[in-house]
Amino acid sequence: MKKLLLSIAIIISCSASVMAQQKEQMVRLAKIQVDTAQLEQYNAALKLQMTTAVALEPGVLTYYAVADKKDASHITILEIYADVDAYKAHIETPHFKKYKDTVQNMVKSLELVDVDLIGKAVKPN
């Protein structure tokens, strides 16, 4: 019975911690138009930056990059960070700065849209 109560207390504590974290998360959409002649190079640089950030930075929680089916040069990235401080740390990393330097002449336009997380549904692993 003690083990059961301890397990329930741990689950409740973890759930409260997860809910608190979700409220603090920073969620952003990056809407990017890339020079079509440089799209392949841009996508390679983006994928390298994304995988490096997720692997090395605990505060970088999620990156999803998608291309418009009608125009692959229109890319939208969903970025989720643990909090604003994680984002601020991210943009100071060597791999992010390398990405920005690499793609600066490939990006025709960039719009950053900060959004609030209003819901989340994820299948359990």
Secondary structure, 3 states (H helix, E strand, C coil): CHHHHHHHHHHHHHHHHHHHHHHHCEEEEEEEEECHHHHHHHHHHHHHHHHHHHHHCCCEEEEEEEECCCCCCEEEEEEEECCHHHHHHHCCCHHHHHHHHHHCCCEEEEEEEEECCCCCCCCCC
